[in-house]
Protein backbone atom coordinates (compact mmCIF):
# COMPACT_ATOMS: atom_id res chain seq x y z
CA UNK A 1 0.00 0.00 0.00
CA UNK A 2 1.48 3.41 -0.93
CA UNK A 3 2.52 5.72 1.87
CA UNK A 4 0.50 8.90 2.55
CA UNK A 5 3.19 10.89 0.75
CA UNK A 6 2.81 8.64 -2.31
CA UNK A 7 -0.92 9.39 -2.32
CA UNK A 8 -0.17 13.11 -2.21
CA UNK A 9 2.68 12.95 -4.74
CA UNK A 10 2.05 9.91 -6.94
CA UNK A 11 4.77 8.77 -9.29
CA UNK A 12 2.97 5.73 -10.69
CA UNK A 13 -0.51 4.65 -11.65
CA UNK A 14 -0.77 2.42 -8.58
CA UNK A 15 -0.28 5.47 -6.34
CA UNK A 16 -3.14 7.51 -7.85
CA UNK A 17 -6.08 7.75 -5.45
CA UNK A 18 -8.76 7.49 -8.13
CA UNK A 19 -7.03 4.50 -9.73
CA UNK A 20 -6.98 2.71 -6.39
CA UNK A 21 -10.62 3.57 -5.71
CA UNK A 22 -11.54 2.34 -9.18
CA UNK A 23 -9.68 -0.92 -8.58
CA UNK A 24 -11.46 -1.35 -5.23
CA UNK A 25 -14.81 -0.78 -6.93
CA UNK A 26 -13.95 -3.28 -9.66
CA UNK A 27 -12.90 -5.98 -7.19
CA UNK A 28 -15.51 -5.40 -4.47
CA UNK A 29 -18.28 -4.58 -6.95
CA UNK A 30 -17.84 -7.78 -8.98
CA UNK A 31 -20.21 -9.84 -6.80
CA UNK A 32 -22.89 -7.14 -7.13
CA UNK A 33 -22.49 -7.13 -10.90
CA UNK A 34 -22.75 -10.93 -11.01
CA UNK A 35 -25.91 -10.81 -8.89
CA UNK A 36 -27.46 -8.00 -10.91
CA UNK A 37 -26.73 -9.52 -14.29
CA UNK A 38 -26.85 -13.23 -13.47
CA UNK A 39 -29.83 -13.40 -11.16
CA UNK A 40 -31.90 -10.31 -11.97
CA UNK A 41 -31.01 -9.48 -15.58
CA UNK A 42 -30.09 -5.86 -14.84
CA UNK A 43 -26.87 -3.89 -15.13
CA UNK A 44 -25.14 -2.19 -12.21
CA UNK A 45 -26.27 1.17 -13.62
CA UNK A 46 -29.88 -0.06 -13.76
CA UNK A 47 -29.50 -1.25 -10.16
CA UNK A 48 -28.37 2.23 -9.10
CA UNK A 49 -31.44 3.81 -10.67
CA UNK A 50 -33.78 1.21 -9.17
CA UNK A 51 -32.22 1.70 -5.72
CA UNK A 52 -32.61 5.49 -5.82
CA UNK A 53 -36.22 5.27 -7.03
CA UNK A 54 -36.97 2.64 -4.36
CA UNK A 55 -35.53 4.79 -1.59
CA UNK A 56 -36.63 8.24 -2.75
CA UNK A 57 -39.81 7.60 -4.70
CA UNK A 58 -40.98 8.71 -8.14
CA UNK A 59 -39.05 11.52 -9.81
CA UNK A 60 -38.19 13.10 -13.13
CA UNK A 61 -35.34 11.62 -15.17
CA UNK A 62 -33.32 14.84 -14.84
CA UNK A 63 -33.58 14.70 -11.04
CA UNK A 64 -32.65 11.01 -11.08
CA UNK A 65 -29.58 11.81 -13.21
CA UNK A 66 -28.43 14.33 -10.60
CA UNK A 67 -29.02 11.92 -7.73
CA UNK A 68 -26.94 9.13 -9.31
CA UNK A 69 -24.30 11.52 -10.70
CA UNK A 70 -24.87 10.37 -14.27
CA UNK A 71 -25.31 12.51 -17.35
CA UNK A 72 -28.86 12.91 -18.65
CA UNK A 73 -28.21 11.02 -21.87
CA UNK A 74 -26.98 7.88 -20.13
CA UNK A 75 -29.76 8.17 -17.57
CA UNK A 76 -32.34 8.43 -20.35
CA UNK A 77 -30.94 5.35 -22.11
CA UNK A 78 -30.86 3.38 -18.86
CA UNK A 79 -34.42 4.44 -18.04
CA UNK A 80 -35.53 3.33 -21.52
CA UNK A 81 -33.90 -0.05 -20.89
CA UNK A 82 -35.72 -0.32 -17.54
CA UNK A 83 -39.03 0.61 -19.19
CA UNK A 84 -38.44 -2.07 -21.86
CA UNK A 85 -37.78 -4.60 -19.06
CA UNK A 86 -41.05 -3.55 -17.36
CA UNK A 87 -39.19 -2.33 -14.27
CA UNK A 88 -39.98 1.38 -14.59
CA UNK A 89 -43.08 3.23 -15.79
CA UNK A 90 -42.95 6.71 -17.31
CA UNK A 91 -46.02 8.78 -16.46
CA UNK A 92 -46.26 12.09 -18.35
CA UNK A 93 -47.15 15.07 -16.20
CA UNK A 94 -50.63 16.34 -17.10
CA UNK A 95 -49.57 20.00 -17.00
CA UNK A 96 -46.52 19.45 -19.25
CA UNK A 97 -46.32 16.20 -21.19
CA UNK A 98 -42.64 16.79 -22.04
CA UNK A 99 -41.83 15.72 -18.49
CA UNK A 100 -42.52 12.23 -17.23
CA UNK A 101 -42.33 10.95 -13.70
CA UNK A 102 -40.49 7.66 -13.26
CA UNK A 103 -42.01 5.04 -11.00
CA UNK A 104 -40.86 1.52 -10.17
CA UNK A 105 -43.05 -1.43 -11.06
CA UNK A 106 -43.78 -4.17 -8.53
CA UNK A 107 -41.15 -6.34 -10.25
CA UNK A 108 -38.48 -3.67 -9.68
CA UNK A 109 -39.54 -3.25 -6.06
CA UNK A 110 -39.19 -7.03 -5.64
CA UNK A 111 -35.67 -6.89 -7.10
CA UNK A 112 -34.78 -4.06 -4.73
CA UNK A 113 -36.22 -5.91 -1.72
CA UNK A 114 -34.21 -9.03 -2.57
CA UNK A 115 -30.96 -7.39 -3.72
CA UNK A 116 -30.49 -4.54 -1.25
CA UNK A 117 -29.95 -6.77 1.82
CA UNK A 118 -27.35 -8.78 -0.11
CA UNK A 119 -25.52 -5.59 -1.10
CA UNK A 120 -25.65 -4.44 2.54
CA UNK A 121 -24.06 -7.74 3.63
CA UNK A 122 -21.31 -7.37 0.99
CA UNK A 123 -20.70 -3.82 2.22
CA UNK A 124 -20.51 -5.00 5.83
CA UNK A 125 -18.14 -7.80 4.86
CA UNK A 126 -15.82 -5.34 3.11
CA UNK A 127 -15.69 -3.13 6.20
CA UNK A 128 -15.42 -6.03 8.67
CA UNK A 129 -11.63 -6.00 8.52
CA UNK A 130 -11.54 -2.49 10.01
CA UNK A 131 -11.92 -1.48 13.63
CA UNK A 132 -15.14 0.46 14.40
CA UNK A 133 -13.14 3.64 15.03
CA UNK A 134 -11.41 3.21 11.65
CA UNK A 135 -14.78 2.81 9.94
CA UNK A 136 -16.02 6.04 11.55
CA UNK A 137 -12.84 7.85 10.53
CA UNK A 138 -13.04 6.45 7.00
CA UNK A 139 -16.66 7.59 6.75
CA UNK A 140 -15.68 11.11 7.82
CA UNK A 141 -12.77 11.20 5.37
CA UNK A 142 -15.02 10.01 2.52
CA UNK A 143 -17.52 12.76 3.33
CA UNK A 144 -14.75 15.36 3.28
CA UNK A 145 -13.43 14.07 -0.03
CA UNK A 146 -16.90 14.05 -1.61
CA UNK A 147 -17.42 17.62 -0.46
CA UNK A 148 -14.02 18.65 -1.84
CA UNK A 149 -14.63 16.88 -5.15
CA UNK A 150 -17.90 18.80 -5.58
CA UNK A 151 -16.16 22.17 -5.28
CA UNK A 152 -15.49 23.91 -8.60
CA UNK A 153 -11.72 24.53 -8.26
CA UNK A 154 -11.00 20.82 -8.66
CA UNK A 155 -12.18 20.73 -12.29
CA UNK A 156 -11.76 24.41 -13.10
CA UNK A 157 -10.01 25.20 -16.39
CA UNK A 158 -10.54 21.69 -17.75
CA UNK A 159 -12.31 21.31 -21.08
CA UNK A 160 -15.79 19.84 -21.00
CA UNK A 161 -16.05 16.32 -22.36
CA UNK A 162 -17.81 16.09 -25.71
CA UNK A 163 -18.27 12.41 -26.52
CA UNK A 164 -19.76 13.18 -29.94
CA UNK A 165 -16.70 15.22 -30.86
CA UNK A 166 -14.37 12.43 -29.66
CA UNK A 167 -16.28 9.86 -31.71
CA UNK A 168 -15.98 12.04 -34.84
CA UNK A 169 -12.26 12.60 -34.22
CA UNK A 170 -11.68 8.89 -33.72
CA UNK A 171 -13.60 8.05 -36.90
CA UNK A 172 -11.58 10.64 -38.83
CA UNK A 173 -8.28 9.07 -37.67
CA UNK A 174 -9.28 5.58 -38.80
CA UNK A 175 -8.16 5.02 -42.37
CA UNK A 176 -10.33 2.87 -44.61
CA UNK A 177 -9.16 -0.49 -45.89
C-alpha positions as YAML, in Angstrom:
chain: A
units: angstrom
residues:
- id: 1
  name: UNK
  ca: [0.00, 0.00, 0.00]
- id: 2
  name: UNK
  ca: [1.48, 3.41, -0.93]
- id: 3
  name: UNK
  ca: [2.52, 5.72, 1.87]
- id: 4
  name: UNK
  ca: [0.50, 8.90, 2.55]
- id: 5
  name: UNK
  ca: [3.19, 10.89, 0.75]
- id: 6
  name: UNK
  ca: [2.81, 8.64, -2.31]
- id: 7
  name: UNK
  ca: [-0.92, 9.39, -2.32]
- id: 8
  name: UNK
  ca: [-0.17, 13.11, -2.21]
- id: 9
  name: UNK
  ca: [2.68, 12.95, -4.74]
- id: 10
  name: UNK
  ca: [2.05, 9.91, -6.94]
- id: 11
  name: UNK
  ca: [4.77, 8.77, -9.29]
- id: 12
  name: UNK
  ca: [2.97, 5.73, -10.69]
- id: 13
  name: UNK
  ca: [-0.51, 4.65, -11.65]
- id: 14
  name: UNK
  ca: [-0.77, 2.42, -8.58]
- id: 15
  name: UNK
  ca: [-0.28, 5.47, -6.34]
- id: 16
  name: UNK
  ca: [-3.14, 7.51, -7.85]
- id: 17
  name: UNK
  ca: [-6.08, 7.75, -5.45]
- id: 18
  name: UNK
  ca: [-8.76, 7.49, -8.13]
- id: 19
  name: UNK
  ca: [-7.03, 4.50, -9.73]
- id: 20
  name: UNK
  ca: [-6.98, 2.71, -6.39]
- id: 21
  name: UNK
  ca: [-10.62, 3.57, -5.71]
- id: 22
  name: UNK
  ca: [-11.54, 2.34, -9.18]
- id: 23
  name: UNK
  ca: [-9.68, -0.92, -8.58]
- id: 24
  name: UNK
  ca: [-11.46, -1.35, -5.23]
- id: 25
  name: UNK
  ca: [-14.81, -0.78, -6.93]
- id: 26
  name: UNK
  ca: [-13.95, -3.28, -9.66]
- id: 27
  name: UNK
  ca: [-12.90, -5.98, -7.19]
- id: 28
  name: UNK
  ca: [-15.51, -5.40, -4.47]
- id: 29
  name: UNK
  ca: [-18.28, -4.58, -6.95]
- id: 30
  name: UNK
  ca: [-17.84, -7.78, -8.98]
- id: 31
  name: UNK
  ca: [-20.21, -9.84, -6.80]
- id: 32
  name: UNK
  ca: [-22.89, -7.14, -7.13]
- id: 33
  name: UNK
  ca: [-22.49, -7.13, -10.90]
- id: 34
  name: UNK
  ca: [-22.75, -10.93, -11.01]
- id: 35
  name: UNK
  ca: [-25.91, -10.81, -8.89]
- id: 36
  name: UNK
  ca: [-27.46, -8.00, -10.91]
- id: 37
  name: UNK
  ca: [-26.73, -9.52, -14.29]
- id: 38
  name: UNK
  ca: [-26.85, -13.23, -13.47]
- id: 39
  name: UNK
  ca: [-29.83, -13.40, -11.16]
- id: 40
  name: UNK
  ca: [-31.90, -10.31, -11.97]
- id: 41
  name: UNK
  ca: [-31.01, -9.48, -15.58]
- id: 42
  name: UNK
  ca: [-30.09, -5.86, -14.84]
- id: 43
  name: UNK
  ca: [-26.87, -3.89, -15.13]
- id: 44
  name: UNK
  ca: [-25.14, -2.19, -12.21]
- id: 45
  name: UNK
  ca: [-26.27, 1.17, -13.62]
- id: 46
  name: UNK
  ca: [-29.88, -0.06, -13.76]
- id: 47
  name: UNK
  ca: [-29.50, -1.25, -10.16]
- id: 48
  name: UNK
  ca: [-28.37, 2.23, -9.10]
- id: 49
  name: UNK
  ca: [-31.44, 3.81, -10.67]
- id: 50
  name: UNK
  ca: [-33.78, 1.21, -9.17]
- id: 51
  name: UNK
  ca: [-32.22, 1.70, -5.72]
- id: 52
  name: UNK
  ca: [-32.61, 5.49, -5.82]
- id: 53
  name: UNK
  ca: [-36.22, 5.27, -7.03]
- id: 54
  name: UNK
  ca: [-36.97, 2.64, -4.36]
- id: 55
  name: UNK
  ca: [-35.53, 4.79, -1.59]
- id: 56
  name: UNK
  ca: [-36.63, 8.24, -2.75]
- id: 57
  name: UNK
  ca: [-39.81, 7.60, -4.70]
- id: 58
  name: UNK
  ca: [-40.98, 8.71, -8.14]
- id: 59
  name: UNK
  ca: [-39.05, 11.52, -9.81]
- id: 60
  name: UNK
  ca: [-38.19, 13.10, -13.13]
- id: 61
  name: UNK
  ca: [-35.34, 11.62, -15.17]
- id: 62
  name: UNK
  ca: [-33.32, 14.84, -14.84]
- id: 63
  name: UNK
  ca: [-33.58, 14.70, -11.04]
- id: 64
  name: UNK
  ca: [-32.65, 11.01, -11.08]
- id: 65
  name: UNK
  ca: [-29.58, 11.81, -13.21]
- id: 66
  name: UNK
  ca: [-28.43, 14.33, -10.60]
- id: 67
  name: UNK
  ca: [-29.02, 11.92, -7.73]
- id: 68
  name: UNK
  ca: [-26.94, 9.13, -9.31]
- id: 69
  name: UNK
  ca: [-24.30, 11.52, -10.70]
- id: 70
  name: UNK
  ca: [-24.87, 10.37, -14.27]
- id: 71
  name: UNK
  ca: [-25.31, 12.51, -17.35]
- id: 72
  name: UNK
  ca: [-28.86, 12.91, -18.65]
- id: 73
  name: UNK
  ca: [-28.21, 11.02, -21.87]
- id: 74
  name: UNK
  ca: [-26.98, 7.88, -20.13]
- id: 75
  name: UNK
  ca: [-29.76, 8.17, -17.57]
- id: 76
  name: UNK
  ca: [-32.34, 8.43, -20.35]
- id: 77
  name: UNK
  ca: [-30.94, 5.35, -22.11]
- id: 78
  name: UNK
  ca: [-30.86, 3.38, -18.86]
- id: 79
  name: UNK
  ca: [-34.42, 4.44, -18.04]
- id: 80
  name: UNK
  ca: [-35.53, 3.33, -21.52]
- id: 81
  name: UNK
  ca: [-33.90, -0.05, -20.89]
- id: 82
  name: UNK
  ca: [-35.72, -0.32, -17.54]
- id: 83
  name: UNK
  ca: [-39.03, 0.61, -19.19]
- id: 84
  name: UNK
  ca: [-38.44, -2.07, -21.86]
- id: 85
  name: UNK
  ca: [-37.78, -4.60, -19.06]
- id: 86
  name: UNK
  ca: [-41.05, -3.55, -17.36]
- id: 87
  name: UNK
  ca: [-39.19, -2.33, -14.27]
- id: 88
  name: UNK
  ca: [-39.98, 1.38, -14.59]
- id: 89
  name: UNK
  ca: [-43.08, 3.23, -15.79]
- id: 90
  name: UNK
  ca: [-42.95, 6.71, -17.31]
- id: 91
  name: UNK
  ca: [-46.02, 8.78, -16.46]
- id: 92
  name: UNK
  ca: [-46.26, 12.09, -18.35]
- id: 93
  name: UNK
  ca: [-47.15, 15.07, -16.20]
- id: 94
  name: UNK
  ca: [-50.63, 16.34, -17.10]
- id: 95
  name: UNK
  ca: [-49.57, 20.00, -17.00]
- id: 96
  name: UNK
  ca: [-46.52, 19.45, -19.25]
- id: 97
  name: UNK
  ca: [-46.32, 16.20, -21.19]
- id: 98
  name: UNK
  ca: [-42.64, 16.79, -22.04]
- id: 99
  name: UNK
  ca: [-41.83, 15.72, -18.49]
- id: 100
  name: UNK
  ca: [-42.52, 12.23, -17.23]
- id: 101
  name: UNK
  ca: [-42.33, 10.95, -13.70]
- id: 102
  name: UNK
  ca: [-40.49, 7.66, -13.26]
- id: 103
  name: UNK
  ca: [-42.01, 5.04, -11.00]
- id: 104
  name: UNK
  ca: [-40.86, 1.52, -10.17]
- id: 105
  name: UNK
  ca: [-43.05, -1.43, -11.06]
- id: 106
  name: UNK
  ca: [-43.78, -4.17, -8.53]
- id: 107
  name: UNK
  ca: [-41.15, -6.34, -10.25]
- id: 108
  name: UNK
  ca: [-38.48, -3.67, -9.68]
- id: 109
  name: UNK
  ca: [-39.54, -3.25, -6.06]
- id: 110
  name: UNK
  ca: [-39.19, -7.03, -5.64]
- id: 111
  name: UNK
  ca: [-35.67, -6.89, -7.10]
- id: 112
  name: UNK
  ca: [-34.78, -4.06, -4.73]
- id: 113
  name: UNK
  ca: [-36.22, -5.91, -1.72]
- id: 114
  name: UNK
  ca: [-34.21, -9.03, -2.57]
- id: 115
  name: UNK
  ca: [-30.96, -7.39, -3.72]
- id: 116
  name: UNK
  ca: [-30.49, -4.54, -1.25]
- id: 117
  name: UNK
  ca: [-29.95, -6.77, 1.82]
- id: 118
  name: UNK
  ca: [-27.35, -8.78, -0.11]
- id: 119
  name: UNK
  ca: [-25.52, -5.59, -1.10]
- id: 120
  name: UNK
  ca: [-25.65, -4.44, 2.54]
- id: 121
  name: UNK
  ca: [-24.06, -7.74, 3.63]
- id: 122
  name: UNK
  ca: [-21.31, -7.37, 0.99]
- id: 123
  name: UNK
  ca: [-20.70, -3.82, 2.22]
- id: 124
  name: UNK
  ca: [-20.51, -5.00, 5.83]
- id: 125
  name: UNK
  ca: [-18.14, -7.80, 4.86]
- id: 126
  name: UNK
  ca: [-15.82, -5.34, 3.11]
- id: 127
  name: UNK
  ca: [-15.69, -3.13, 6.20]
- id: 128
  name: UNK
  ca: [-15.42, -6.03, 8.67]
- id: 129
  name: UNK
  ca: [-11.63, -6.00, 8.52]
- id: 130
  name: UNK
  ca: [-11.54, -2.49, 10.01]
- id: 131
  name: UNK
  ca: [-11.92, -1.48, 13.63]
- id: 132
  name: UNK
  ca: [-15.14, 0.46, 14.40]
- id: 133
  name: UNK
  ca: [-13.14, 3.64, 15.03]
- id: 134
  name: UNK
  ca: [-11.41, 3.21, 11.65]
- id: 135
  name: UNK
  ca: [-14.78, 2.81, 9.94]
- id: 136
  name: UNK
  ca: [-16.02, 6.04, 11.55]
- id: 137
  name: UNK
  ca: [-12.84, 7.85, 10.53]
- id: 138
  name: UNK
  ca: [-13.04, 6.45, 7.00]
- id: 139
  name: UNK
  ca: [-16.66, 7.59, 6.75]
- id: 140
  name: UNK
  ca: [-15.68, 11.11, 7.82]
- id: 141
  name: UNK
  ca: [-12.77, 11.20, 5.37]
- id: 142
  name: UNK
  ca: [-15.02, 10.01, 2.52]
- id: 143
  name: UNK
  ca: [-17.52, 12.76, 3.33]
- id: 144
  name: UNK
  ca: [-14.75, 15.36, 3.28]
- id: 145
  name: UNK
  ca: [-13.43, 14.07, -0.03]
- id: 146
  name: UNK
  ca: [-16.90, 14.05, -1.61]
- id: 147
  name: UNK
  ca: [-17.42, 17.62, -0.46]
- id: 148
  name: UNK
  ca: [-14.02, 18.65, -1.84]
- id: 149
  name: UNK
  ca: [-14.63, 16.88, -5.15]
- id: 150
  name: UNK
  ca: [-17.90, 18.80, -5.58]
- id: 151
  name: UNK
  ca: [-16.16, 22.17, -5.28]
- id: 152
  name: UNK
  ca: [-15.49, 23.91, -8.60]
- id: 153
  name: UNK
  ca: [-11.72, 24.53, -8.26]
- id: 154
  name: UNK
  ca: [-11.00, 20.82, -8.66]
- id: 155
  name: UNK
  ca: [-12.18, 20.73, -12.29]
- id: 156
  name: UNK
  ca: [-11.76, 24.41, -13.10]
- id: 157
  name: UNK
  ca: [-10.01, 25.20, -16.39]
- id: 158
  name: UNK
  ca: [-10.54, 21.69, -17.75]
- id: 159
  name: UNK
  ca: [-12.31, 21.31, -21.08]
- id: 160
  name: UNK
  ca: [-15.79, 19.84, -21.00]
- id: 161
  name: UNK
  ca: [-16.05, 16.32, -22.36]
- id: 162
  name: UNK
  ca: [-17.81, 16.09, -25.71]
- id: 163
  name: UNK
  ca: [-18.27, 12.41, -26.52]
- id: 164
  name: UNK
  ca: [-19.76, 13.18, -29.94]
- id: 165
  name: UNK
  ca: [-16.70, 15.22, -30.86]
- id: 166
  name: UNK
  ca: [-14.37, 12.43, -29.66]
- id: 167
  name: UNK
  ca: [-16.28, 9.86, -31.71]
- id: 168
  name: UNK
  ca: [-15.98, 12.04, -34.84]
- id: 169
  name: UNK
  ca: [-12.26, 12.60, -34.22]
- id: 170
  name: UNK
  ca: [-11.68, 8.89, -33.72]
- id: 171
  name: UNK
  ca: [-13.60, 8.05, -36.90]
- id: 172
  name: UNK
  ca: [-11.58, 10.64, -38.83]
- id: 173
  name: UNK
  ca: [-8.28, 9.07, -37.67]
- id: 174
  name: UNK
  ca: [-9.28, 5.58, -38.80]
- id: 175
  name: UNK
  ca: [-8.16, 5.02, -42.37]
- id: 176
  name: UNK
  ca: [-10.33, 2.87, -44.61]
- id: 177
  name: UNK
  ca: [-9.16, -0.49, -45.89]
...
